Amino acid sequence: MTVQECYEQIGGDYNEIMSRLRTEERIRKFAGMFLKEQSYNTLVQTLKDRNQEEAFRAAHTLKGVCQNLSFTALFKSSYDITEALREGDMEKADKLLEKVTEDYQRTLEGVKALIG
């Protein structure tokens, strides 16, 4: 899979990441680091534990990572859940988690296919 194909599959912005990192080798390197990133798992657990403050931190971290890697679809859904948690709306965050999970799984699968 090419980097461009990966970004198309995951709903990312290939042109934006190329303008930022400039080589596909760098993109592969940094995208590969996403596989070790734990903020999604922390978000799920802290929502389950009803820990709004830690859930907010995890969502905010996930949002930032996705923004830096131009993972646009996951960035948008993690942005939405971050804002719900910023407002202290745990019920809304619970509902938004389904979309975050869907985008996260698609992104994870795409990056795994890219890295091989």
N, CA and C atoms as an extended XYZ file, in Angstrom:
348
Properties=species:S:1:pos:R:3:atomname:S:1:resname:S:1:resid:I:1 pbc="F F F"
N         0.841       -1.184        0.000 N   MET     1
C         0.000        0.000        0.000 CA  MET     1
C         0.886        1.247        0.000 C   MET     1
N         0.528        2.204       -0.821 N   THR     2
C         1.276        3.462       -0.827 CA  THR     2
C         0.762        4.359        0.296 C   THR     2
N         1.535        5.370        0.611 N   VAL     3
C         1.114        6.319        1.634 CA  VAL     3
C        -0.162        7.023        1.184 C   VAL     3
N        -0.235        7.405       -0.064 N   GLN     4
C        -1.423        8.086       -0.563 CA  GLN     4
C        -2.654        7.180       -0.470 C   GLN     4
N        -2.519        5.913       -0.807 N   GLU     5
C        -3.636        4.972       -0.691 CA  GLU     5
C        -4.077        4.826        0.762 C   GLU     5
N        -3.115        4.780        1.648 N   CYS     6
C        -3.425        4.685        3.081 CA  CYS     6
C        -4.242        5.893        3.525 C   CYS     6
N        -3.789        7.063        3.163 N   TYR     7
C        -4.486        8.283        3.576 CA  TYR     7
C        -5.888        8.367        2.968 C   TYR     7
N        -6.051        7.878        1.754 N   GLU     8
C        -7.385        7.841        1.156 CA  GLU     8
C        -8.281        6.883        1.929 C   GLU     8
N        -7.743        5.735        2.311 N   GLN     9
C        -8.515        4.719        3.033 CA  GLN     9
C        -8.963        5.205        4.401 C   GLN     9
N        -8.108        5.924        5.082 N   ILE    10
C        -8.418        6.322        6.461 CA  ILE    10
C        -9.102        7.682        6.560 C   ILE    10
N        -9.287        8.348        5.434 N   GLY    11
C        -9.896        9.678        5.478 CA  GLY    11
C        -8.924       10.734        5.942 C   GLY    11
N        -7.666       10.573        5.554 N   GLY    12
C        -6.629       11.533        5.910 CA  GLY    12
C        -6.363       12.516        4.788 C   GLY    12
N        -5.504       13.466        5.054 N   ASP    13
C        -5.157       14.493        4.069 CA  ASP    13
C        -3.712       14.283        3.629 C   ASP    13
N        -3.545       13.554        2.530 N   TYR    14
C        -2.218       13.217        2.012 CA  TYR    14
C        -1.418       14.470        1.662 C   TYR    14
N        -2.027       15.428        0.991 N   ASN    15
C        -1.286       16.630        0.582 CA  ASN    15
C        -0.795       17.428        1.788 C   ASN    15
N        -1.615       17.482        2.822 N   GLU    16
C        -1.219       18.213        4.026 CA  GLU    16
C        -0.031       17.541        4.713 C   GLU    16
N        -0.083       16.230        4.851 N   ILE    17
C         1.028       15.540        5.528 CA  ILE    17
C         2.300       15.594        4.680 C   ILE    17
N         2.156       15.536        3.364 N   MET    18
C         3.344       15.661        2.501 CA  MET    18
C         3.953       17.050        2.637 C   MET    18
N         3.125       18.072        2.759 N   SER    19
C         3.667       19.424        2.904 CA  SER    19
C         4.373       19.585        4.244 C   SER    19
N         3.946       18.829        5.239 N   ARG    20
C         4.535       18.935        6.570 CA  ARG    20
C         5.788       18.071        6.711 C   ARG    20
N         5.712       16.812        6.326 N   LEU    21
C         6.834       15.886        6.550 CA  LEU    21
C         7.728       15.696        5.318 C   LEU    21
N         7.233       16.028        4.156 N   ARG    22
C         7.977       16.133        2.909 CA  ARG    22
C         8.425       14.840        2.245 C   ARG    22
N         8.526       13.731        2.968 N   THR    23
C         8.901       12.464        2.329 CA  THR    23
C         7.990       11.352        2.822 C   THR    23
N         7.733       10.391        1.949 N   GLU    24
C         6.905        9.257        2.348 CA  GLU    24
C         7.601        8.413        3.412 C   GLU    24
N         8.916        8.386        3.391 N   GLU    25
C         9.664        7.651        4.418 CA  GLU    25
C         9.374        8.217        5.811 C   GLU    25
N         9.380        9.537        5.936 N   ARG    26
C         9.076       10.170        7.227 CA  ARG    26
C         7.633        9.909        7.638 C   ARG    26
N         6.740        9.988        6.657 N   ILE    27
C         5.327        9.742        6.964 CA  ILE    27
C         5.151        8.331        7.494 C   ILE    27
N         5.763        7.356        6.836 N   ARG    28
C         5.688        5.964        7.315 CA  ARG    28
C         6.228        5.848        8.739 C   ARG    28
N         7.344        6.510        8.997 N   LYS    29
C         7.960        6.449       10.329 CA  LYS    29
C         7.004        6.987       11.401 C   LYS    29
N         6.468        8.173       11.164 N   PHE    30
C         5.606        8.785       12.171 CA  PHE    30
C         4.240        8.108       12.242 C   PHE    30
N         3.718        7.672       11.117 N   ALA    31
C         2.452        6.933       11.140 CA  ALA    31
C         2.637        5.635       11.928 C   ALA    31
N         3.791        5.002       11.771 N   GLY    32
C         4.081        3.775       12.515 CA  GLY    32
C         4.081        3.988       14.018 C   GLY    32
N         4.486        5.162       14.448 N   MET    33
C         4.472        5.475       15.881 CA  MET    33
C         3.049        5.501       16.430 C   MET    33
N         2.086        5.772       15.562 N   PHE    34
C         0.682        5.798       15.974 CA  PHE    34
C         0.251        4.441       16.534 C   PHE    34
N         0.847        3.374       16.033 N   LEU    35
C         0.479        2.027       16.485 CA  LEU    35
C         0.794        1.813       17.970 C   LEU    35
N         1.723        2.597       18.503 N   LYS    36
C         2.105        2.465       19.917 CA  LYS    36
C         1.406        3.489       20.806 C   LYS    36
N         0.704        4.423       20.205 N   GLU    37
C         0.048        5.503       20.926 CA  GLU    37
C        -1.144        4.950       21.710 C   GLU    37
N        -1.243        5.285       22.970 N   GLN    38
C        -2.242        4.671       23.854 CA  GLN    38
C        -3.419        5.570       24.238 C   GLN    38
N        -3.506        6.759       23.678 N   SER    39
C        -4.557        7.674       24.137 CA  SER    39
C        -5.970        7.161       23.846 C   SER    39
N        -6.171        6.434       22.754 N   TYR    40
C        -7.508        5.891       22.489 CA  TYR    40
C        -7.889        4.895       23.584 C   TYR    40
N        -6.993        3.980       23.908 N   ASN    41
C        -7.271        2.981       24.955 CA  ASN    41
C        -7.531        3.658       26.302 C   ASN    41
N        -6.764        4.693       26.588 N   THR    42
C        -6.968        5.441       27.823 CA  THR    42
C        -8.331        6.126       27.815 C   THR    42
N        -8.714        6.686       26.674 N   LEU    43
C       -10.018        7.327       26.545 CA  LEU    43
C       -11.140        6.340       26.836 C   LEU    43
N       -11.080        5.181       26.238 N   VAL    44
C       -12.122        4.172       26.442 CA  VAL    44
C       -12.208        3.787       27.917 C   VAL    44
N       -11.065        3.532       28.526 N   GLN    45
C       -11.054        3.097       29.928 CA  GLN    45
C       -11.537        4.195       30.871 C   GLN    45
N       -11.088        5.419       30.632 N   THR    46
C       -11.473        6.495       31.547 CA  THR    46
C       -12.945        6.879       31.384 C   THR    46
N       -13.500        6.713       30.187 N   LEU    47
C       -14.951        6.903       30.037 CA  LEU    47
C       -15.699        5.817       30.801 C   LEU    47
N       -15.201        4.594       30.702 N   LYS    48
C       -15.820        3.478       31.425 CA  LYS    48
C       -15.758        3.718       32.936 C   LYS    48
N       -14.651        4.276       33.395 N   ASP    49
C       -14.451        4.567       34.817 CA  ASP    49
C       -15.165        5.849       35.266 C   ASP    49
N       -15.755        6.579       34.282 N   ARG    50
C       -16.452        7.842       34.543 CA  ARG    50
C       -15.507        8.929       35.067 C   ARG    50
N       -14.261        8.900       34.601 N   ASN    51
C       -13.262        9.883       34.996 CA  ASN    51
C       -13.179       10.948       33.892 C   ASN    51
N       -13.996       11.964       34.019 N   GLN    52
C       -14.119       12.988       32.984 CA  GLN    52
C       -12.800       13.708       32.716 C   GLN    52
N       -12.068       14.044       33.756 N   GLU    53
C       -10.822       14.795       33.590 CA  GLU    53
C        -9.783       14.004       32.795 C   GLU    53
N        -9.597       12.751       33.146 N   GLU    54
C        -8.623       11.923       32.422 CA  GLU    54
C        -9.107       11.571       31.026 C   GLU    54
N       -10.414       11.400       30.867 N   ALA    55
C       -10.974       11.142       29.540 CA  ALA    55
C       -10.728       12.344       28.630 C   ALA    55
N       -10.905       13.527       29.183 N   PHE    56
C       -10.630       14.746       28.417 CA  PHE    56
C        -9.169       14.778       27.972 C   PHE    56
N        -8.259       14.507       28.878 N   ARG    57
C        -6.826       14.517       28.527 CA  ARG    57
C        -6.521       13.522       27.412 C   ARG    57
N        -7.087       12.332       27.533 N   ALA    58
C        -6.846       11.296       26.519 CA  ALA    58
C        -7.420       11.713       25.163 C   ALA    58
N        -8.625       12.246       25.169 N   ALA    59
C        -9.253       12.686       23.918 CA  ALA    59
C        -8.464       13.832       23.293 C   ALA    59
N        -8.018       14.745       24.123 N   HIS    60
C        -7.243       15.891       23.650 CA  HIS    60
C        -5.910       15.430       23.040 C   HIS    60
N        -5.277       14.472       23.673 N   THR    61
C        -4.026       13.920       23.139 CA  THR    61
C        -4.262       13.230       21.800 C   THR    61
N        -5.300       12.406       21.741 N   LEU    62
C        -5.627       11.718       20.494 CA  LEU    62
C        -5.894       12.727       19.383 C   LEU    62
N        -6.632       13.754       19.696 N   LYS    63
C        -6.937       14.807       18.725 CA  LYS    63
C        -5.654       15.446       18.199 C   LYS    63
N        -4.748       15.758       19.083 N   GLY    64
C        -3.490       16.392       18.682 CA  GLY    64
C        -2.623       15.495       17.817 C   GLY    64
N        -2.539       14.239       18.186 N   VAL    65
C        -1.765       13.276       17.392 CA  VAL    65
C        -2.349       13.190       15.980 C   VAL    65
N        -3.662       13.099       15.904 N   CYS    66
C        -4.322       12.982       14.594 CA  CYS    66
C        -4.161       14.240       13.765 C   CYS    66
N        -4.193       15.376       14.415 N   GLN    67
C        -3.990       16.632       13.691 CA  GLN    67
C        -2.573       16.678       13.123 C   GLN    67
N        -1.586       16.297       13.925 N   ASN    68
C        -0.194       16.319       13.470 CA  ASN    68
C         0.069       15.345       12.335 C   ASN    68
N        -0.651       14.221       12.319 N   LEU    69
C        -0.451       13.210       11.273 CA  LEU    69
C        -1.430       13.376       10.109 C   LEU    69
N        -2.271       14.382       10.167 N   SER    70
C        -3.293       14.640        9.136 CA  SER    70
C        -4.241       13.464        8.964 C   SER    70
N        -4.568       12.803       10.070 N   PHE    71
C        -5.586       11.755       10.084 CA  PHE    71
C        -6.927       12.468       10.272 C   PHE    71
N        -7.420       13.072        9.225 N   THR    72
C        -8.522       14.026        9.290 CA  THR    72
C        -9.802       13.456        9.888 C   THR    72
N       -10.229       12.287        9.441 N   ALA    73
C       -11.484       11.721        9.950 CA  ALA    73
C       -11.410       11.475       11.452 C   ALA    73
N       -10.333       10.858       11.903 N   LEU    74
C       -10.178       10.594       13.335 CA  LEU    74
C        -9.962       11.891       14.105 C   LEU    74
N        -9.290       12.851       13.497 N   PHE    75
C        -9.137       14.157       14.140 CA  PHE    75
C       -10.510       14.777       14.411 C   PHE    75
N       -11.399       14.732       13.409 N   LYS    76
C       -12.714       15.362       13.565 CA  LYS    76
C       -13.535       14.698       14.662 C   LYS    76
N       -13.555       13.381       14.687 N   SER    77
C       -14.352       12.709       15.727 CA  SER    77
C       -13.716       12.872       17.110 C   SER    77
N       -12.390       12.878       17.174 N   SER    78
C       -11.749       13.080       18.477 CA  SER    78
C       -11.904       14.532       18.931 C   SER    78
N       -11.983       15.462       18.004 N   TYR    79
C       -12.274       16.854       18.343 CA  TYR    79
C       -13.661       16.959       18.994 C   TYR    79
N       -14.627       16.303       18.373 N   ASP    80
C       -15.999       16.372       18.899 CA  ASP    80
C       -16.095       15.808       20.309 C   ASP    80
N       -15.446       14.681       20.556 N   ILE    81
C       -15.526       14.091       21.900 CA  ILE    81
C       -14.733       14.928       22.905 C   ILE    81
N       -13.644       15.534       22.454 N   THR    82
C       -12.876       16.429       23.327 CA  THR    82
C       -13.742       17.589       23.793 C   THR    82
N       -14.487       18.166       22.861 N   GLU    83
C       -15.336       19.306       23.219 CA  GLU    83
C       -16.470       18.892       24.158 C   GLU    83
N       -17.042       17.716       23.946 N   ALA    84
C       -18.086       17.230       24.858 CA  ALA    84
C       -17.513       17.065       26.263 C   ALA    84
N       -16.317       16.521       26.345 N   LEU    85
C       -15.689       16.322       27.653 CA  LEU    85
C       -15.257       17.648       28.277 C   LEU    85
N       -14.838       18.583       27.452 N   ARG    86
C       -14.481       19.920       27.965 CA  ARG    86
C       -15.696       20.548       28.652 C   ARG    86
N       -16.878       20.298       28.076 N   GLU    87
C       -18.125       20.820       28.643 CA  GLU    87
C       -18.633       19.968       29.803 C   GLU    87
N       -17.971       18.834       30.066 N   GLY    88
C       -18.387       17.955       31.149 CA  GLY    88
C       -19.582       17.082       30.805 C   GLY    88
N       -19.879       16.938       29.525 N   ASP    89
C       -21.039       16.173       29.079 CA  ASP    89
C       -20.644       14.719       28.803 C   ASP    89
N       -20.658       13.922       29.854 N   MET    90
C       -20.247       12.521       29.734 CA  MET    90
C       -21.219       11.708       28.872 C   MET    90
N       -22.505       12.014       28.937 N   GLU    91
C       -23.486       11.279       28.121 CA  GLU    91
C       -23.231       11.504       26.637 C   GLU    91
N       -22.968       12.732       26.270 N   LYS    92
C       -22.663       13.045       24.876 CA  LYS    92
C       -21.354       12.358       24.463 C   LYS    92
N       -20.373       12.383       25.347 N   ALA    93
C       -19.091       11.730       25.059 CA  ALA    93
C       -19.281       10.234       24.840 C   ALA    93
N       -20.112        9.621       25.666 N   ASP    94
C       -20.400        8.191       25.496 CA  ASP    94
C       -20.969        7.908       24.108 C   ASP    94
N       -21.870        8.772       23.654 N   LYS    95
C       -22.472        8.593       22.327 CA  LYS    95
C       -21.452        8.823       21.218 C   LYS    95
N       -20.563        9.790       21.398 N   LEU    96
C       -19.556       10.104       20.387 CA  LEU    96
C       -18.460        9.045       20.305 C   LEU    96
N       -18.300        8.271       21.361 N   LEU    97
C       -17.246        7.254       21.373 CA  LEU    97
C       -17.415        6.244       20.238 C   LEU    97
N       -18.646        5.960       19.853 N   GLU    98
C       -18.882        5.008       18.766 CA  GLU    98
C       -18.222        5.484       17.468 C   GLU    98
N       -18.362        6.758       17.140 N   LYS    99
C       -17.755        7.313       15.919 CA  LYS    99
C       -16.236        7.350       16.057 C   LYS    99
N       -15.738        7.727       17.230 N   VAL   100
C       -14.292        7.736       17.457 CA  VAL   100
C       -13.741        6.331       17.260 C   VAL   100
N       -14.421        5.340       17.803 N   THR   101
C       -13.977        3.951       17.684 CA  THR   101
C       -13.958        3.503       16.231 C   THR   101
N       -14.998        3.836       15.502 N   GLU   102
C       -15.066        3.485       14.077 CA  GLU   102
C       -13.891        4.118       13.314 C   GLU   102
N       -13.649        5.395       13.532 N   ASP   103
C       -12.549        6.087       12.850 CA  ASP   103
C       -11.193        5.559       13.309 C   ASP   103
N       -11.078        5.266       14.598 N   TYR   104
C        -9.826        4.740       15.134 CA  TYR   104
C        -9.503        3.379       14.509 C   TYR   104
N       -10.482        2.503       14.449 N   GLN   105
C       -10.242        1.166       13.882 CA  GLN   105
C        -9.835        1.256       12.418 C   GLN   105
N       -10.516        2.112       11.650 N   ARG   106
C       -10.176        2.285       10.239 CA  ARG   106
C        -8.751        2.837       10.097 C   ARG   106
N        -8.396        3.787       10.942 N   THR   107
C        -7.054        4.380       10.900 CA  THR   107
C        -6.010        3.343       11.291 C   THR   107
N        -6.277        2.615       12.350 N   LEU   108
C        -5.348        1.589       12.812 CA  LEU   108
C        -5.108        0.533       11.725 C   LEU   108
N        -6.167        0.069       11.104 N   GLU   109
C        -6.039       -0.931       10.041 CA  GLU   109
C        -5.247       -0.368        8.849 C   GLU   109
N        -5.524        0.871        8.487 N   GLY   110
C        -4.807        1.493        7.377 CA  GLY   110
C        -3.331        1.655        7.653 C   GLY   110
N        -2.990        2.086        8.851 N   VAL   111
C        -1.583        2.263        9.212 CA  VAL   111
C        -0.875        0.910        9.270 C   VAL   111
N        -1.534       -0.087        9.817 N   LYS   112
C        -0.931       -1.430        9.845 CA  LYS   112
C        -0.661       -1.930        8.427 C   LYS   112
N        -1.592       -1.698        7.506 N   ALA   113
C        -1.400       -2.103        6.117 CA  ALA   113
C        -0.252       -1.326        5.478 C   ALA   113
N        -0.118       -0.059        5.833 N   LEU   114
C         0.954        0.768        5.303 CA  LEU   114
C         2.316        0.289        5.790 C   LEU   114
N         2.403        0.013        7.063 N   ILE   115
C         3.681       -0.366        7.677 CA  ILE   115
C         4.046       -1.803        7.319 C   ILE   115
N         3.020       -2.624        7.142 N   GLY   116
C         3.226       -4.014        6.732 CA  GLY   116
C         3.720       -4.849        7.823 C   GLY   116
